[in-house]
Amino acid sequence: MLAILISAFFILLIVGVPIAFAIGVATFIPLLLDGRLPFTLVITRMFGGMDSFPLMAIPFFVLTGTLASACNLVDRIMQLANFLVGRMRAGLAQVDVVTSMLFGGVSGSAVADCAATASILIPSMTRKGYPASYAVGVCATSSTIGALIPPSIPMIIYGFLTGVSTGRLFLAGALPGILVGLLLMVTAYIVSVRGGFGRDDDAPPRTAKGLAIAVRQSAPALTIPFIILGGIIGGVFTPTEAGIVAAVAVLVIGHFVYGGFTWAKFRAAVMEAALTTSMVMLILAASTVFANLLIRARFQSEAIGLLSLITTDASMQLLLVVILLLVLGCFLDGTAILIMLAAPLHGVGQALGYDPLQFGTIIVMCCLIGGVTPPVGTLMFISAAVARIGIAEASRGIFPFFLALCAALLLVALIPPLTTLLPGLLFG
């Protein structure tokens, strides 16, 4: 069953079937050939995969991101980032990374982060003489931070599928998200120096008055991450309820504090959130059946056996899992990979003796990195479309930043406290 399931899936992908339908159709083929499992399994698992209270957090955090973009919260956050790092070498690139770190605490989505920052900062960078490929590389890779720093939609999905605490996963991604940001900032600096561009000198001077103005303007937007995390850690509300609170907070702040939030903008934000959520849930429904068949086909045992044949060293076995996910990320959407393989790989991680929080964060990071790698990287496509360059040129710009993401992933794999320290301190 395992070989038939995987082969059917990749054949459907090769012939151009959309990924959600490729996953769904692939699950029917082994059921048809096997004859022992009823076709009703597909229907019950699809609806069962979506019928979950924790997953209700996804549409609300997606809506939070679209509302934040519509009511200019991103602009306010960007102003603070510009004051903090705008006068550094490659200042606009540094602003992009810091904005992603700050906005990640609001949206929880890499795609929302990329769409919000790319439309503003990529044109600004190209006007200042930055190579378009460099601008794409910075924007695409920095957007991964938005799904690591809490809240995080991929962490919600992983927690639901594996039973790991979502609140703990949120905190597990915080330090890795900051680490990714710092490594990308260093990379942006080095590449700009070697390329001889990025001498920005028109950012506001760092004065006490300027800092007060930047903080005052961005403070309402930056209260949202503290509301979300404070409520979850304090036990005031669940991650799902936190999504509702965040959406309402953005709506209130955007309309009553920043102003300019019209009915047309609200309607467009809701429609965009609905479209994004429907795509995610369709993939989730189909992938739930796929993951169930993988487990029934003893994927975990087969994977552990194969890893043991290659090497008995746990670190090398983890490296092989990471390489597999990075390769898959070149051809599959990261969300689909996460949904299909989260539960089976969680069992593999337990068998190898890794902490669930560390292993979960590694899996999520691998899926996010897949979003910037050709030929199907979603974040790369969004950024390249804004910059109006081809995939080959975008890939060259992304490569040094891809190496920085891999370095961060390696450090997270080698240093468990990066993922376990905050959950241990705040949850005990």
Summary of the structure (lengths in Angstrom):
residues: 428
radius of gyration: 21.3
end to end distance: 42.4
largest distance: 73.1
contacts: 1609
relative contact order: 0.15
helix: 82%
strand: 0%
